[in-house]
């Protein structure tokens, strides 16, 4: 079995993927191909999934793992353009729209409706909504994660901070970020920071919604960004304020040592991210860690940002065989394997409430992910949304690191996204 895994697993970077045999789309020997993205720990979890599928069916899957998410989508675009897409690929709901719009997918909705075992009612409705495009369910969701706060329990104790309660507020969150930021050697520069957050739109959305703002005018069919409204501006100011206060690493520091690595080595007290960090963080041995909700505003409703990936089937290829794998991978047994490995918050209600997800492994407060589901909100899945999100994220990065004012940033966002949303 180990030999089969070695033959099957291709850990491809984008440049390497175009040049190395076995990293291209499709399979030369007629086997199905599955392309996804994930670091080494995540890839190991998917290996377990494919092992079990092979054991049950005798059919093996050629796994193409692209560690970098941006390179994953770039490679998908190249493979579709070349006429050799993978049979099945994993996509975030914010990124599958271009393929659905070009009718490059075999929609899973009719197959799910005809399935003798799986039913739509088995899944959390928000995850199905996320992968619905043009009135049809296009891909089958494997998870329903949300933006949460990872925190170092040892550092909270050292700073004399109570651990975050289930209803903690932005005021408590900011106080913790301040107390956890420490100039260890007294040279005037922090060696340990209180908070790490990627200044991207998917992270900023939580701040915007918590402040009562909106990201777009209409989620299902966006025609303009609405980040220039009072509530949205207030949310962006809260995000930018974390860096302005000196509680988060500078651009140069984050580039030199990424935020997840800083959390791993204990020099970052809190880190905002989704469930995908768990397999890697379970390797931590030097301190205890846990998760808390995204902080709530002092008034108003809490905000949760959906992070959901789904299995998409390419229209070309063996769709029946591809569906057989997808229904297993996104079915109860497949989701249980990924849940035990820490990678996902299951989109199947029964698996999410089972010991496969709520076991004794870290994080201790795994229910935080489930308790966020009623408040989960979606970003668009429009055909050009990946381009919109990239443009907005690049602009927000400039504002976050102090290279542009918020007014300048909002003007840039309007100018760059209006043509993409059809309003320019």
Protein Blocks (a to p, Z undefined) as FASTA:
>chain_A
ZZmmmmmpccddfklmmmpghiagcjfklpacddddddfklmmmmmmmmmmmmmmnopac
dddddfblklmmmmmmmmmmnopacfbdcddfklmmmmmmnopaccfklmmmmpckbcfk
lpcfklmmmmggehiafbdcfbdcdddddddfklmmmnopacddfkbcfklmmmmmmmmp
ccfkonopafbdfbdcddbfklmmmmmmmnopafbfblklccbdcklbmklmmmmmmmmm
mmmnopaccfklmmmpcfklmmmnopafbdcddfklmmmmmmpmkbccddddddddfbdc
dddddddddddddfbdjfklmmmmmmmmmmmklmmmmmmnomaccfbfklmmmmklmmcb
dcfklmmmmmmmmmpccddfbfklmmmmmmmmmmmmmmmnopacfklmmmmmmmmmmmmn
opZZ
